[in-house]
Amino acid sequence: MISGAAVIDRRTFVRLVSSGLAIESLRANAQQTGKIYRIGYLAGGSAAGSLAFVDHFREGLREHGWIEGRNVVLEYRFAEGRFDRLPALAADLVRLKVDIIAAIPTPAAVAAKNATGTIPIVLMVAVNPVELGLVASVARPGGNLTGIAFSFSTEILGKNLTLLKEAIPAVRRVAVLSNPANPGHTIAIRNVKAAADAIGVQLSLVEAREPSHFDAAFKTMGEGRADALLTIADAQFQIHRARLAELAAQHRLPSMHGFREYVEAGGLMSYGPSIAAGVRHGASFVDRILRSAKPADLPVEQPTKFDLVINMKTARALGITISQPLLLRADEVIQ
């Protein structure tokens, strides 16, 4: 719901945001009410695919008294999965002199940091920000960035592999799908190798920079005789998660993912934190900064809750029997 007379449904939102008309309409409404803060929303994903996350972010803002069209205006910028577009989009937000930039995911945060050293930046679902040089430390970020950080740690990736092997004990070789354009994936690959060594699983590393590379990537997985698939979370993969699930099914590959959205689209399993919760909580950082807190003084927060989600429809289609103990441990079972 937008304050004043304008009410925009979800389909219209995508159409208008894509054209820029929604921003002008919201700005016109907002200017009638006094002090307005301008928030840049910089996303690596698509406008259509980001609707749910945008909703969570706006709800988080409303919980703290920030109403779009009343006392804040959001300037939306979506890269549509093309990370090479992010620097220009970030520079555009800087030219607009936004008061704050909310960036999701890691490549958007990197682009925002490279674009400005003064405008506060809230990381939403940024991965390994210390290793990437986005912040000095989790406890003392320094500079103009803070927010929510996820981790491609050896422990998390090891848990992904362990759960996959528990679901399918015969798994010996796992294909790992990554995007070389994602700066966080270099860290992820290093850590997943360490995790695989500890568990005794062999890896087949496969890359896909864009959707046109997916078919070739899965062909490589087949040629490498992979028993299962682990995807490294990525905005490009998130947009095309249904296609990835379709290809995994065609190649008879049970898949493990970092976020539940992949499982809802047809993947077999996921283990990880909630993107929606991270985005919603990211709004609390925006609130504190708009109320004069400095990013350098706000410790980066990390999720403490990790959910296991299993898609039984996919399991049945692949002829996989998930053990009852594992099903009982799942936070959600999709039938």
PyMOL commands that set and color helices and strands:
alter all, ss='L'
color gray80, all
select helices_A, chain A and resi 10-19+21-30+51-63+83-95+106-115+154-167+185-199+211-223+235-239+241-250+260-264+275-290+295-297+312-318+324-329
alter helices_A, ss='H'
color red, helices_A
select strands_A, chain A and resi 37-43+72-78+100-104+121-127+145-150+173-178+202-207+228-231+255-257+269-272+307-311+332-334
alter strands_A, ss='S'
color yellow, strands_A
deselect
rebuild
show_as cartoon
